[in-house]
Amino acid sequence: IIAKLNEDLFIIDQHATDEKFNFERLQRTTVIHSQALFQPLPVRVSPAQFLTILDHLSVFRANGFDFCGPAIDELEKGEEAGESGS
């Protein structure tokens, strides 16, 4: 497809556009169901990686990953206190 808008010319690949549309639709509508491991797998991470996990915990959980440990427990207690205090 070739299209013009004002002085701009656009060349659109129909197949790529369809793939992008389907991908974005699936991202919006897909729910990942996770299953806990029988025995949790310990993972060692650097302090920077740990902070990244904390900053994006909801994204990890939305994609089927969960974390446990003292720092995660404290974070969740703080969130619960913030929710009940509002």
VOPA-116990 format. One record per residue (C-alpha): chain; x, y, z. Coordinates in nm, 3 decimals, decimal comma. Each point is the difference from the previous one (the first is absolute). Layout:
<pts>
<pt cadena="A" east="X" north="Y" up="Z"/>
...
</pts>
This chain:
<pts>
<pt cadena="A" east="0,000" north="0,000" up="0,000"/>
<pt cadena="A" east="0,128" north="0,346" up="-0,089"/>
<pt cadena="A" east="-0,162" north="0,299" up="0,169"/>
<pt cadena="A" east="0,062" north="0,373" up="0,009"/>
<pt cadena="A" east="-0,080" north="0,240" up="0,284"/>
<pt cadena="A" east="0,081" north="0,362" up="-0,071"/>
<pt cadena="A" east="0,361" north="-0,008" up="-0,122"/>
<pt cadena="A" east="0,078" north="-0,342" up="0,156"/>
<pt cadena="A" east="0,001" north="-0,326" up="-0,195"/>
<pt cadena="A" east="-0,066" north="-0,327" up="0,186"/>
<pt cadena="A" east="0,075" north="-0,349" up="-0,125"/>
<pt cadena="A" east="-0,189" north="-0,253" up="0,214"/>
<pt cadena="A" east="0,072" north="-0,372" up="0,007"/>
<pt cadena="A" east="-0,343" north="-0,164" up="0,046"/>
<pt cadena="A" east="0,144" north="-0,323" up="0,138"/>
<pt cadena="A" east="0,215" north="0,179" up="0,259"/>
<pt cadena="A" east="-0,292" north="0,225" up="0,097"/>
<pt cadena="A" east="-0,224" north="-0,303" up="0,052"/>
<pt cadena="A" east="0,267" north="-0,173" up="0,211"/>
<pt cadena="A" east="0,044" north="0,311" up="0,214"/>
<pt cadena="A" east="-0,376" north="0,034" up="0,048"/>
<pt cadena="A" east="-0,034" north="-0,367" up="0,105"/>
<pt cadena="A" east="0,299" north="0,023" up="0,235"/>
<pt cadena="A" east="-0,134" north="0,312" up="0,173"/>
<pt cadena="A" east="-0,347" north="-0,157" up="0,031"/>
<pt cadena="A" east="0,150" north="-0,313" up="0,158"/>
<pt cadena="A" east="0,204" north="0,212" up="0,242"/>
<pt cadena="A" east="-0,317" north="0,173" up="0,118"/>
<pt cadena="A" east="-0,217" north="-0,310" up="0,030"/>
<pt cadena="A" east="0,231" north="-0,287" up="0,101"/>
<pt cadena="A" east="0,005" north="-0,101" up="0,366"/>
<pt cadena="A" east="0,288" north="-0,219" up="0,107"/>
<pt cadena="A" east="-0,086" north="-0,262" up="0,258"/>
<pt cadena="A" east="0,305" north="-0,101" up="0,199"/>
<pt cadena="A" east="0,056" north="-0,310" up="0,206"/>
<pt cadena="A" east="0,221" north="0,008" up="0,307"/>
<pt cadena="A" east="0,306" north="-0,221" up="-0,001"/>
<pt cadena="A" east="-0,014" north="-0,297" up="0,236"/>
<pt cadena="A" east="0,325" north="0,127" up="0,146"/>
<pt cadena="A" east="0,081" north="0,369" up="-0,062"/>
<pt cadena="A" east="0,319" north="0,062" up="-0,195"/>
<pt cadena="A" east="0,245" north="0,234" up="0,174"/>
<pt cadena="A" east="0,142" north="0,266" up="-0,230"/>
<pt cadena="A" east="0,300" north="0,219" up="0,075"/>
<pt cadena="A" east="-0,020" north="0,352" up="-0,136"/>
<pt cadena="A" east="0,217" north="0,308" up="0,029"/>
<pt cadena="A" east="-0,124" north="0,297" up="0,205"/>
<pt cadena="A" east="-0,083" north="0,185" up="-0,323"/>
<pt cadena="A" east="-0,194" north="-0,298" up="-0,134"/>
<pt cadena="A" east="-0,185" north="-0,029" up="0,330"/>
<pt cadena="A" east="-0,106" north="0,365" up="-0,017"/>
<pt cadena="A" east="-0,119" north="-0,055" up="-0,355"/>
<pt cadena="A" east="-0,211" north="-0,294" up="0,119"/>
<pt cadena="A" east="-0,149" north="0,212" up="0,278"/>
<pt cadena="A" east="-0,073" north="0,289" up="-0,238"/>
<pt cadena="A" east="-0,174" north="-0,230" up="-0,249"/>
<pt cadena="A" east="-0,148" north="-0,265" up="0,229"/>
<pt cadena="A" east="-0,351" north="0,042" up="-0,143"/>
<pt cadena="A" east="0,133" north="-0,056" up="-0,354"/>
<pt cadena="A" east="0,180" north="-0,319" up="0,106"/>
<pt cadena="A" east="-0,314" north="-0,127" up="0,174"/>
<pt cadena="A" east="-0,220" north="0,085" up="-0,300"/>
<pt cadena="A" east="0,233" north="-0,222" up="-0,206"/>
<pt cadena="A" east="-0,020" north="-0,298" up="0,236"/>
<pt cadena="A" east="0,304" north="0,060" up="0,222"/>
<pt cadena="A" east="-0,011" north="0,040" up="0,376"/>
<pt cadena="A" east="0,266" north="0,071" up="0,260"/>
<pt cadena="A" east="0,021" north="-0,057" up="0,371"/>
<pt cadena="A" east="0,240" north="0,105" up="0,272"/>
<pt cadena="A" east="0,032" north="0,248" up="0,283"/>
<pt cadena="A" east="0,026" north="0,311" up="-0,220"/>
<pt cadena="A" east="-0,300" north="-0,102" up="-0,211"/>
<pt cadena="A" east="-0,199" north="-0,073" up="0,317"/>
<pt cadena="A" east="0,085" north="0,345" up="0,140"/>
<pt cadena="A" east="-0,096" north="0,166" up="-0,327"/>
<pt cadena="A" east="-0,338" north="-0,176" up="0,000"/>
<pt cadena="A" east="-0,064" north="0,090" up="0,365"/>
<pt cadena="A" east="0,066" north="0,363" up="-0,087"/>
<pt cadena="A" east="-0,240" north="-0,014" up="-0,294"/>
<pt cadena="A" east="-0,271" north="-0,160" up="0,215"/>
<pt cadena="A" east="0,046" north="0,267" up="0,268"/>
<pt cadena="A" east="-0,024" north="0,270" up="-0,266"/>
<pt cadena="A" east="-0,320" north="-0,153" up="-0,143"/>
<pt cadena="A" east="-0,172" north="-0,035" up="0,336"/>
<pt cadena="A" east="0,108" north="0,348" up="0,108"/>
<pt cadena="A" east="-0,171" north="0,173" up="-0,295"/>
</pts>
